[in-house]
Amino acid sequence: MNELLRLARSLRCEPANPRAAFAHRLRIGLAVASLILILSLLR
């Protein structure tokens, strides 16, 4: 569990530029969505 929390903290990004923050959140969201899709297709 500690490793997951450490990974989540490393993925957090708070750039001063709102456009960069949005792009970062979009990339993370797409990565999570694709991971969920792959895991659901493997079942």
N, CA and C of each residue as an Amber inpcrd file, in Angstrom:
protein
   129
   0.8240000  -1.2040000   0.0000000   0.0000000   0.0000000   0.0000000
   0.8610000   1.2590000   0.0000000   1.9620000   1.2090000   0.7390000
   2.8560000   2.3730000   0.7710000   3.4310000   2.6650000  -0.6090000
   3.6920000   1.6130000  -1.3750000   4.2370000   1.8140000  -2.7180000
   3.2200000   2.5000000  -3.6160000   1.9380000   2.1410000  -3.4620000
   0.8990000   2.7910000  -4.2640000   0.7690000   4.2620000  -3.9000000
   0.8610000   4.5620000  -2.6190000   0.7880000   5.9670000  -2.1990000
   1.9880000   6.7550000  -2.7100000   3.1610000   6.1280000  -2.6850000
   4.3550000   6.8020000  -3.1980000   4.2220000   7.0610000  -4.6950000
   3.6750000   6.0800000  -5.4240000   3.4590000   6.2500000  -6.8610000
   2.4610000   7.3680000  -7.1260000   1.3860000   7.4180000  -6.3390000
   0.3830000   8.4690000  -6.5170000   0.9870000   9.8470000  -6.2510000
   1.8420000   9.9460000  -5.2390000   2.4790000  11.2340000  -4.9570000
   3.4130000  11.6510000  -6.0830000   4.0940000  10.6720000  -6.6770000
   5.0130000  11.0200000  -7.7570000   4.2640000  11.4320000  -9.0160000
   3.0250000  10.9350000  -9.1870000   2.2420000  11.3030000 -10.3590000
   1.6200000  12.6890000 -10.2230000   1.4950000  13.1670000  -8.9920000
   0.9160000  14.4960000  -8.7820000   1.8540000  15.5500000  -9.3480000
   1.2560000  16.4640000 -10.0440000   2.0430000  17.5270000 -10.6690000
   1.2610000  18.8150000 -10.5010000   1.8960000  19.8240000  -9.9520000
   1.2420000  21.1100000  -9.7320000   2.0140000  22.2230000 -10.4360000
   2.0300000  22.1890000 -11.7590000   2.7500000  23.2680000 -12.4520000
   1.9850000  24.5830000 -12.3500000   2.7010000  25.6670000 -12.4960000
   2.0860000  26.9880000 -12.4050000   1.2040000  27.2600000 -13.6230000
   1.5190000  26.6290000 -14.7410000   0.7720000  26.8350000 -15.9760000
  -0.4970000  25.9730000 -15.9670000  -1.6920000  26.5690000 -16.0000000
  -2.9290000  25.7670000 -15.9800000  -3.0620000  24.8490000 -17.1890000
  -2.5340000  25.2800000 -18.3380000  -2.6080000  24.4250000 -19.5280000
  -1.7770000  23.1580000 -19.3460000  -0.5880000  23.2960000 -18.7530000
   0.2610000  22.1350000 -18.4950000  -0.3780000  21.2190000 -17.4620000
  -1.0230000  21.7990000 -16.4580000  -1.6990000  20.9940000 -15.4440000
  -2.8370000  20.1950000 -16.0730000  -3.6050000  20.8290000 -16.9580000
  -4.6990000  20.1350000 -17.6290000  -4.1680000  19.0100000 -18.5070000
  -3.1070000  19.2760000 -19.2430000  -2.5300000  18.2520000 -20.1190000
  -2.0140000  17.0760000 -19.2960000  -1.4110000  17.3690000 -18.1630000
  -0.9060000  16.3010000 -17.3020000  -2.0530000  15.4470000 -16.7760000
  -3.1160000  16.0980000 -16.2950000  -4.2720000  15.3470000 -15.7770000
  -4.9340000  14.5440000 -16.8760000  -4.9640000  15.0800000 -18.0810000
  -5.5590000  14.3560000 -19.2030000  -4.7480000  13.1050000 -19.5270000
  -3.4200000  13.2350000 -19.5340000  -2.5750000  12.0610000 -19.8080000
  -2.7370000  11.0020000 -18.7280000  -2.7750000  11.4160000 -17.4700000
  -2.9460000  10.4570000 -16.3830000  -4.3110000   9.7830000 -16.4800000
  -5.3390000  10.5570000 -16.7860000  -6.6840000  10.0000000 -16.9240000
  -6.7680000   8.9920000 -18.0530000  -6.1470000   9.3000000 -19.1720000
  -6.1510000   8.3640000 -20.2930000  -5.3770000   7.0970000 -19.9620000
  -4.2910000   7.2290000 -19.2320000  -3.5140000   6.0560000 -18.8380000
  -4.3240000   5.1670000 -17.9110000  -5.0260000   5.7570000 -16.9560000
  -5.8470000   4.9740000 -16.0310000  -7.0070000   4.3200000 -16.7770000
  -7.6510000   5.0520000 -17.6830000  -8.7610000   4.5010000 -18.4550000
  -8.3070000   3.3330000 -19.3210000  -7.1470000   3.4620000 -19.9480000
  -6.6540000   2.3640000 -20.7790000  -6.2770000   1.1520000 -19.9300000
  -5.7400000   1.3900000 -18.7530000  -5.4290000   0.2760000 -17.8540000
  -6.6990000  -0.4510000 -17.4260000  -7.7500000   0.2830000 -17.0960000
  -9.0200000  -0.3340000 -16.7220000  -9.5990000  -1.1150000 -17.8960000
  -9.5210000  -0.5600000 -19.0970000 -10.0220000  -1.2520000 -20.2820000
  -9.2710000  -2.5510000 -20.5220000  -7.9560000  -2.5070000 -20.4310000
  -7.1510000  -3.7160000 -20.6460000  -7.4780000  -4.7700000 -19.6010000
  -7.5850000  -4.3570000 -18.3380000  -7.8930000  -5.3210000 -17.2870000
  -9.2930000  -5.9080000 -17.4640000 -10.2430000  -5.1060000 -17.9190000
 -11.5980000  -5.6430000 -18.1090000 -11.6530000  -6.5820000 -19.3110000
 -10.8250000  -6.3400000 -20.3290000 -10.8090000  -7.2380000 -21.4960000
 -10.1190000  -8.5570000 -21.1790000  -9.2130000  -8.5550000 -20.2240000
  -8.5040000  -9.7870000 -19.8700000  -9.3610000 -10.7470000 -19.0390000
 -10.4270000 -10.2430000 -18.4460000 -11.2810000 -11.1040000 -17.6120000
 -12.1320000 -12.0040000 -18.4390000
